[in-house]
Amino acid sequence: MDHDSLTARHYGHSALEQAIFSALAASGKDLSALSPDDLASVDEFHIGGRQATRDLAAQAGFAPGSRLLDIGCGLGGASRFFAREGGCRVTGIDVTEDYVRVARELSARVGLGGQVSHEVASALALPFAPATFDGATMFHVGMNIADKRQAFSEARRVLKDGGVFAIYDVMGETEGLDFPVPWASSAATSFVAGAATYRRLLSEAGFVVEKERSRAEVALDFFRKIQARAAAGGPPPLGLHILMGATTPQKVANTIAGLTRGLIAPTEMIARAR
Ligand SMILES: C[S@@+](CC[C@H](N)C(=O)[O-])C[C@H]1O[C@@H](n2cnc3c(N)ncnc32)[C@H](O)[C@@H]1O
């Protein structure tokens, strides 16, 4: 099985839509009048959630009206954020069909179907013409991609000259991590790389890295809050445990261990297409 298929199997969840809508109902939300904010605790599947998206947006500085590509969009929380709060037109792609199906449904439910679209595609073979996009984002996807050279070369190809590629990935090393973690069940499907590797591959793909920032402290705070909520009677109905499944406690504990041992750190990187 190739890497993209293994990734889709890791994240796949055939009853996801129902699980999310049941959790929204259990949280007291009116399903006929949902807002993007109602979804934020489940549709931003990266460390720091919505606030981390907001932070990366501030670093990226995409102009309103920009056409953006959200690479590995998941359920599309970041795509909808850039559409609603940034005034951008956003296309999201992801290899996990279950996520793309739910991303479309959620966008329609919150009235953003006209500004955001989602499709099944791989970061390694983007189905777009050269220079289609003004900017691109990638939130917590690189850990699933062995061939980052190809992914960055594809991102560069579809970006216009001068376009910003805003990355927020868990960087560091796989060796020494305990599994499962949120992005992989075993070391065989975890391709965590260090910031120096990202910088080198981005540069070789035709980008200039303009900014880099570790968010390790934000990460620890984020996970400790998840653990504290779990200890105080379990998580609220809507949360990332819906995506991470029965092994959520181990995934959270192993990620915290990797962070505290300095093996990994979620890191922002802002690269500009030369
Ligand atoms: C941890 S989730 C993050 C989802 C989303 N970016 C977010 O922050 O909510 C990682 C996502 O990357 C997607 N992914 C991994 N490898 C990919 C690839 N080669 N091409 C496209 N999507 C990929 C997975 O299917 C999954 O949806």
PDBQT file of the ligand as one rigid body, heavy atoms in Angstrom, charges set to zero:
ROOT
HETATM    1  C1  LIG A 301      -3.470  16.030  11.377  1.00  0.00    +0.000 C 
HETATM    2  S1  LIG A 301      -4.511  16.147  10.006  1.00  0.00    +0.000 S 
HETATM    3  C2  LIG A 301      -4.608  17.915   9.771  1.00  0.00    +0.000 C 
HETATM    4  C3  LIG A 301      -5.827  18.315   8.977  1.00  0.00    +0.000 C 
HETATM    5  C4  LIG A 301      -5.992  19.815   8.761  1.00  0.00    +0.000 C 
HETATM    6  N1  LIG A 301      -4.874  20.388   8.054  1.00  0.00    +0.000 N 
HETATM    7  C5  LIG A 301      -6.195  20.520  10.082  1.00  0.00    +0.000 C 
HETATM    8  O1  LIG A 301      -5.249  21.137  10.556  1.00  0.00    +0.000 OA
HETATM    9  O2  LIG A 301      -7.297  20.420  10.632  1.00  0.00    +0.000 OA
HETATM   10  C6  LIG A 301      -3.449  15.674   8.655  1.00  0.00    +0.000 C 
HETATM   11  C7  LIG A 301      -4.170  15.672   7.320  1.00  0.00    +0.000 C 
HETATM   12  O3  LIG A 301      -3.220  15.581   6.256  1.00  0.00    +0.000 OA
HETATM   13  C8  LIG A 301      -3.788  14.757   5.259  1.00  0.00    +0.000 C 
HETATM   14  N2  LIG A 301      -2.691  14.275   4.411  1.00  0.00    +0.000 N 
HETATM   15  C9  LIG A 301      -1.629  13.534   4.794  1.00  0.00    +0.000 A 
HETATM   16  N3  LIG A 301      -0.824  13.269   3.741  1.00  0.00    +0.000 NA
HETATM   17  C10 LIG A 301      -1.389  13.888   2.674  1.00  0.00    +0.000 A 
HETATM   18  C11 LIG A 301      -1.034  14.000   1.288  1.00  0.00    +0.000 A 
HETATM   19  N4  LIG A 301       0.042  13.405   0.783  1.00  0.00    +0.000 N 
HETATM   20  N5  LIG A 301      -1.827  14.737   0.496  1.00  0.00    +0.000 NA
HETATM   21  C12 LIG A 301      -2.951  15.332   0.979  1.00  0.00    +0.000 A 
HETATM   22  N6  LIG A 301      -3.355  15.234   2.261  1.00  0.00    +0.000 NA
HETATM   23  C13 LIG A 301      -2.576  14.535   3.098  1.00  0.00    +0.000 A 
HETATM   24  C14 LIG A 301      -4.502  13.689   6.047  1.00  0.00    +0.000 C 
HETATM   25  O4  LIG A 301      -5.438  12.994   5.279  1.00  0.00    +0.000 OA
HETATM   26  C15 LIG A 301      -5.119  14.512   7.159  1.00  0.00    +0.000 C 
HETATM   27  O5  LIG A 301      -6.370  15.015   6.807  1.00  0.00    +0.000 OA
ENDROOT
TORSDOF 0
